[in-house]
């Protein structure tokens, strides 16, 4: 049983996933329900996908905003803790800098 546990932990540790420090990876850990403000425009994260491509893995956040569906793509620059960000609204796609993206966890209001 211990051997199976060790093998499970080892397989988890070597799995292909995006790794970054807690401070550096703030935009890699968003979840559905998070509120975003990208270049002054508000949006809400609806879905999170981790995508593997030949250029490396990235995280795609499908969002909803006042202008309709939009998407934030977060790519980790290989060998660094820096990220590149792409914001898409309709047919428009622009590169944004990390300071232009604010993320907030939405508080849930539960009846007491």
C-alpha positions as CSV (number, residue, x, y, z in Angstrom):
1,X,0.0,0.0,0.0
2,X,2.8,2.4,0.8
3,X,4.4,1.6,-2.5
4,X,1.2,2.4,-4.4
5,X,1.0,5.7,-2.5
6,X,4.6,6.6,-3.4
7,X,3.9,5.7,-7.0
8,X,0.8,7.9,-7.0
9,X,2.7,10.8,-5.6
10,X,5.5,10.3,-8.1
11,X,3.2,10.2,-11.1
12,X,1.4,13.3,-9.9
13,X,4.7,15.1,-9.4
14,X,6.1,14.4,-12.9
15,X,2.8,15.0,-14.7
16,X,2.9,17.6,-17.4
17,X,1.4,20.7,-16.0
18,X,2.1,24.4,-15.8
19,X,4.3,25.3,-12.8
20,X,4.9,28.7,-11.3
21,X,5.4,30.2,-7.9
22,X,2.3,31.4,-6.0
23,X,2.9,35.1,-6.7
24,X,4.0,34.5,-10.3
25,X,1.1,32.2,-11.1
26,X,-1.8,34.3,-9.9
27,X,-3.4,34.4,-13.4
28,X,-2.8,30.6,-13.8
29,X,-5.1,29.8,-10.9
30,X,-8.3,31.5,-11.8
31,X,-11.6,29.5,-11.5
32,X,-15.1,29.9,-12.8
33,X,-16.8,32.7,-11.0
34,X,-13.7,34.9,-10.7
35,X,-14.3,38.5,-11.8
36,X,-11.7,40.1,-14.2
37,X,-11.1,43.6,-15.2
38,X,-9.0,43.6,-18.5
39,X,-7.9,47.0,-19.7
40,X,-10.8,48.6,-17.6
41,X,-13.5,46.2,-19.0
42,X,-15.2,43.8,-16.6
43,X,-15.7,40.1,-17.3
44,X,-16.5,36.9,-15.4
45,X,-14.7,33.6,-15.9
46,X,-17.1,30.9,-17.0
47,X,-14.7,28.1,-17.8
48,X,-11.0,27.2,-17.4
49,X,-9.1,24.9,-19.8
50,X,-5.5,23.8,-19.8
51,X,-4.4,23.3,-23.4
52,X,-1.2,21.6,-24.6
53,X,0.2,22.7,-27.9
54,X,3.5,22.3,-29.8
55,X,4.4,25.8,-28.4
56,X,3.8,24.5,-24.9
57,X,0.9,24.5,-22.4
58,X,-1.3,27.4,-21.7
59,X,-4.5,28.2,-19.8
60,X,-7.5,29.5,-21.6
61,X,-10.3,31.3,-19.7
62,X,-13.7,31.5,-21.4
63,X,-15.4,34.6,-20.1
64,X,-18.5,36.7,-20.4
65,X,-18.5,40.5,-20.6
66,X,-20.9,43.3,-21.4
67,X,-19.9,42.9,-25.1
68,X,-20.4,39.2,-25.1
69,X,-18.1,36.1,-25.0
70,X,-14.4,36.8,-24.6
71,X,-11.3,34.8,-23.7
72,X,-8.1,35.3,-21.8
73,X,-5.1,33.1,-22.8
74,X,-2.2,32.9,-20.3
75,X,1.1,31.4,-21.5
76,X,4.1,30.8,-19.3
77,X,7.3,31.9,-21.0
78,X,9.5,28.8,-21.0
79,X,12.4,28.9,-18.5
80,X,11.0,31.9,-16.6
81,X,8.1,32.8,-14.3
82,X,6.8,35.5,-16.8
83,X,3.6,35.1,-18.6
84,X,2.2,36.4,-21.9
85,X,-1.5,37.4,-22.1
86,X,-3.8,37.5,-25.0
87,X,-7.4,39.0,-24.7
88,X,-10.0,38.1,-27.4
89,X,-13.4,39.8,-27.8
90,X,-15.2,38.8,-30.9
91,X,-12.8,39.1,-33.9
92,X,-10.5,41.3,-31.9
93,X,-7.3,39.8,-30.3
94,X,-4.8,41.9,-28.4
95,X,-1.8,41.3,-26.2
96,X,-2.2,42.7,-22.7
97,X,0.3,43.2,-19.9
98,X,-0.1,41.6,-16.5
99,X,-0.8,44.9,-14.7
100,X,-3.7,45.5,-17.2
101,X,-5.5,42.4,-15.8
102,X,-7.1,42.5,-12.3
103,X,-8.6,39.4,-10.9
104,X,-11.0,39.2,-7.9
105,X,-12.7,36.2,-6.3
106,X,-16.4,36.7,-6.2
107,X,-18.0,36.2,-2.8
108,X,-20.9,33.9,-2.7
109,X,-23.9,35.1,-0.7
110,X,-25.4,32.1,1.1
111,X,-28.5,32.2,3.2
112,X,-27.7,31.8,6.9
